[in-house]
Amino acid sequence: MTDRVGTMIEAVKRLSEKEAFLFDMDGLIFDSEQTFMEQLALVMKEADYTLTREIYLETLGLGGAPLVKKMCSYFGTDYPFEEMSRKTSERVRVISETVGFQVKKGIRETLAYLKDKGKKTAVASTTNSKLVKKYLTDAELLSFFDVIVGGEEIARSKPEPDIFIRAMELLKTTPKTSVVLEDSENGVLAGFKAGCEVICVPDLKYPEEEICKLVRVLVC
């Protein structure tokens, strides 16, 4: 049965016997998914495409070929994915460098707790690792993490487990001793396939019932 708790730090304490904690970034560490969705919608609108919230939610946690395939399934094989992504990333970069991304509630307390307990930590994000490090540095969070793995470093994106497997290799831990923290359904699937216990902290979308069954702890 899935344990349900009220905060991220409560969830982590439920699994405090574990050695390593692997964090997603967008939607979990930063309140950045909303920003990206809004900017992508504007960029696409300028090119006469209409992005709905429902479509965007299906892309959460995806990257690489699976993301391209998903977007083309809705907007056609001639959808200019690279151009739309480049323009959106540029707008998001400007936002990050000016007003910045808001750190999600409970993140600093949770990371401080894990550091105090001597736990190993990693960020495993489909975002490019250089951007991940920049965002974490700007928010004064980089020092909390032992390892950063970006989407460009793995062959298959979430929902495949590659990024979490790579993070565990770098941390020298195993699935039995590691916990994945995710906000998206695709991220939960990746963590589960990697053989880890999964903490789900929903952001833009509450997970469907079949996804909840894969989760050890759900933050309500």
Secondary structure, DSSP 8 states (H G I E B T S, - for coil): --EEESSHHHHHHHTTT-SEEEE--BTTTBS-HHHHHHHHHHHHHHTT----HHHHHHHTT--HHHHHHHHHHHH-TT--HHHHHHHHHHHHHHHHHHT---B-TTHHHHHHHHHHTT-EEEEE-SS-HHHHHHHHHHTT-GGG-SEEE-GGG-SS-TTSSHHHHHHHHHHT--GGGEEEEESSHHHHHHHHHTT-EEEE--SSS---HHHHTT-SEEE-
